[in-house]
Amino acid sequence: MAALAATGLSVGWIWSKADAVAPVALPSGGAKPIETVSPSVKPSSTPTPFGKVLGTVMVASNNDTMPIMSSAWGNNDERSGLWGGAAIWLTVHNNYDGKGASWGNYTAFGQLPPDIPYKNTAAGLKEAAVQIGTRAIVNLYDKDAKLLPGTTHKEITVNGHPGHEIVAKVVVKIPKLTETYSTVMIAVVDRGDGTADVSVADIAGSTPAWQNVWRYKVSQIAINK
């Protein structure tokens, strides 16, 4: 992808570099002394949780669910930066360059990463949406991705839970690809316990009908209590 100039969303997060340590079970008592472990051995970090696609729903690691877009969409790696998330994919342009490259639509569902500050207020939801939206665009495109004018913000409600939606258009300039932009959509939904769920959609500009499908699926997010 050609180098692009950043505009619109601001990159304002700080990556957490703190290592989490997995709990270690204590040995039972016995006659043999406990052996000393070499201090040069580093404890392994706690693995990042992940979600999964089960049948017709994406299941986050906290067991919250969001329906998949349709049966035409298949399981995919979660690469937008969500915490404990799952993702699906629909190919729109197969082998567009004659060398096997494909271009398509992507949707993910998971949790707001714990390193993004969050407050369950209207302002807090908006700021969280900006932060995770920026991260998603950088992960899916490039840190220099250019946005077209017209990014929108909207307060939403999902089954009584307040949320915030952002819609932005990312410029696409790839040889032999007919798409000129993609629409990235972010929804952050408060869970009521100090945390939030997130859905990200990356929809090719030539397939705008999927935008309202995504909004409908977001309205069906089920929060596990």
Solvent accessible surface area in square Angstrom, and as a share of the most:
residue,aa,sasa,rsa
1,M,105,0.47
2,A,52,0.40
3,A,100,0.77
4,L,17,0.08
5,A,69,0.54
6,A,67,0.52
7,T,67,0.39
8,G,63,0.60
9,L,24,0.12
10,S,71,0.46
11,V,90,0.52
12,G,49,0.48
13,W,32,0.11
14,I,147,0.75
15,W,136,0.48
16,S,73,0.47
17,K,184,0.78
18,A,91,0.71
19,D,104,0.54
20,A,58,0.45
21,V,93,0.53
22,A,35,0.27
23,P,134,0.84
24,V,127,0.73
25,A,96,0.75
26,L,164,0.82
27,P,89,0.56
28,S,109,0.71
29,G,83,0.80
30,G,70,0.67
31,A,113,0.87
32,K,149,0.63
33,P,109,0.69
34,I,141,0.72
35,E,123,0.55
36,T,131,0.76
37,V,114,0.65
38,S,56,0.36
39,P,136,0.86
40,S,92,0.60
41,V,96,0.55
42,K,162,0.69
43,P,88,0.55
44,S,83,0.54
45,S,65,0.42
46,T,73,0.43
47,P,107,0.67
48,T,84,0.49
49,P,45,0.28
50,F,160,0.67
51,G,10,0.10
52,K,108,0.46
53,V,32,0.18
54,L,97,0.48
55,G,68,0.65
56,T,100,0.58
57,V,43,0.25
58,M,0,0.00
59,V,15,0.08
60,A,2,0.01
61,S,44,0.28
62,N,30,0.16
63,N,93,0.48
64,D,0,0.00
65,T,33,0.19
66,M,0,0.00
67,P,26,0.17
68,I,20,0.10
69,M,5,0.02
70,S,37,0.24
71,S,114,0.74
72,A,70,0.54
73,W,11,0.04
74,G,36,0.35
75,N,111,0.57
76,N,47,0.24
77,D,108,0.56
78,E,46,0.21
79,R,105,0.38
80,S,0,0.00
81,G,22,0.21
82,L,14,0.07
83,W,84,0.29
84,G,1,0.01
85,G,7,0.07
86,A,6,0.04
87,A,0,0.00
88,I,1,0.00
89,W,58,0.20
90,L,32,0.16
91,T,60,0.35
92,V,40,0.23
93,H,46,0.21
94,N,120,0.62
95,N,70,0.36
96,Y,51,0.19
97,D,32,0.17
98,G,59,0.57
99,K,176,0.75
100,G,57,0.55
101,A,33,0.26
102,S,51,0.33
103,W,34,0.12
104,G,7,0.07
105,N,0,0.00
106,Y,3,0.01
107,T,0,0.00
108,A,0,0.00
109,F,0,0.00
110,G,0,0.00
111,Q,30,0.13
112,L,16,0.08
113,P,6,0.03
114,P,97,0.61
115,D,39,0.20
116,I,5,0.03
117,P,111,0.70
118,Y,42,0.16
119,K,149,0.63
120,N,87,0.45
121,T,73,0.42
122,A,60,0.47
123,A,77,0.60
124,G,11,0.11
125,L,6,0.03
126,K,90,0.38
127,E,87,0.39
128,A,0,0.00
129,A,0,0.00
130,V,20,0.12
131,Q,13,0.06
132,I,0,0.00
133,G,0,0.00
134,T,5,0.03
135,R,6,0.02
136,A,0,0.00
137,I,10,0.05
138,V,40,0.23
139,N,68,0.35
140,L,26,0.13
141,Y,30,0.11
142,D,58,0.30
143,K,141,0.60
144,D,51,0.26
145,A,8,0.06
146,K,88,0.37
147,L,8,0.04
148,L,63,0.31
149,P,127,0.80
150,G,65,0.62
151,T,43,0.25
152,T,74,0.43
153,H,74,0.33
154,K,97,0.41
155,E,125,0.56
156,I,32,0.16
157,T,97,0.56
158,V,4,0.02
159,N,107,0.55
160,G,66,0.63
161,H,42,0.19
162,P,67,0.42
163,G,3,0.03
164,H,7,0.03
165,E,9,0.04
166,I,0,0.00
167,V,21,0.12
168,A,2,0.01
169,K,81,0.34
170,V,0,0.00
171,V,13,0.07
172,V,4,0.02
173,K,123,0.52
174,I,31,0.16
175,P,109,0.68
176,K,145,0.62
177,L,15,0.08
178,T,111,0.65
179,E,9,0.04
180,T,93,0.54
181,Y,58,0.22
182,S,1,0.01
183,T,1,0.00
184,V,0,0.00
185,M,0,0.00
186,I,0,0.00
187,A,1,0.01
188,V,0,0.00
189,V,0,0.00
190,D,8,0.04
191,R,19,0.07
192,G,54,0.52
193,D,81,0.42
194,G,46,0.44
195,T,61,0.35
196,A,1,0.01
197,D,0,0.00
198,V,0,0.00
199,S,0,0.00
200,V,0,0.00
201,A,0,0.00
202,D,15,0.08
203,I,0,0.00
204,A,1,0.01
205,G,14,0.13
206,S,71,0.46
207,T,30,0.17
208,P,79,0.50
209,A,81,0.62
210,W,53,0.19
211,Q,35,0.15
212,N,105,0.54
213,V,44,0.25
214,W,1,0.00
215,R,78,0.29
216,Y,128,0.49
217,K,35,0.15
218,V,6,0.03
219,S,51,0.33
220,Q,73,0.32
221,I,1,0.01
222,A,51,0.40
223,I,31,0.16
224,N,72,0.37
225,K,164,0.70
